[in-house]
Amino acid sequence: MENHHHHDQHHPGHEPDEAALAELLDLDAEVLHSYLSGVIDWVGALAGGQPRRILDLGTGTGNGALALGRRFEGADVIAVDVSPAMLDRLRAKARELGMAGRIQAVQADLDTEWPATGPVDLVWASNSLHHMKDPDQVLAWVFAALRPGGLLAVAELDSFPRFLPDDIGTGLEARLHAALAEAQAGELPHLHSDWGPRLSAAGYTIEARRTFDIDLAAPLPALAGRYAQASLTRLRSGLDGRLSASDLATLRPLLDSDGPDSVLRRDDLTIRAARTAWAARRP
């Protein structure tokens, strides 16, 4: 399930793989900080007032939880994830930022149980719902946890980010994305769901829907090359056995940290992606 790296409800796996995923999530937040701050500001404007208790579902390394904590300085944030290692990383960051007293890290598998969160005013679910076995059950649990008038914000990927010029490997990246879509069709049946009707069916009132387009060109953020390398490395690993020998050969020098053609050294990278967010209120 983890061949698509941007989800936040992480299932523990091999330790090196989980460490690589954690690094990738942090790179994503760093390089795409303008998106993260933009979507958090959007949620903040819709939330209305000052939420006292915020719940982050599938927090991963906690970048959303920390951003929410900064945006709502008087709020406590409950950050839920299945992975103890991810939560440890969040706790360390919260300590460094002086937010440890306001961030509560809770280990729970949302496929099987709802943690004892108590009532909350705002729920954030970023790239996590599509990984749930039964997201409609999770939406029902969230509805029960939200205070009347509380807001649920769902943010989901429209696509894996693109980095490479189209002429590399004569459309290499397009073939990678096609192979990824084929792999995910069976593994992630809720990916690319239209969450609007599902939220309405669960009893929420849809407040807003917005697509955030990400289109970064040179000069890119300092860590963009490392972000591209980590993303494409994870994509290649997730597509093991699905790529041709030719495409693997084209990828190899791009991902080689020491080679002259490495994405770490290229000046023609871009970052193109889109993410869609829904804001829904419990009446």
Secondary structure, 3 states (H helix, E strand, C coil): CCCCCCCCCCCCCCHHHHHHHHHHHHHHHHHCHHHHHHHHHHHHHHHCCCCCEEEEECCCCCHHHHHHHHHCCCCEEEEEECCHHHHHHHHHHHHHCCCCCCEEEEECCCCCCCCCCCCEEEEEEECCHHHCCCHHHHHHHHHHHEEEEEEEEEEEECCCCECCCCCCCCCHHHHHHHHHHHHHHHHCCCCCCCHHHHHHHCCCEEEEEEEEEEEECCCCCCCHHHHHHHHHHHHHHHCCCCCCHHHHHHHHHHHCCCCCCCCCCCCCCCEEEEEEEEEEECC
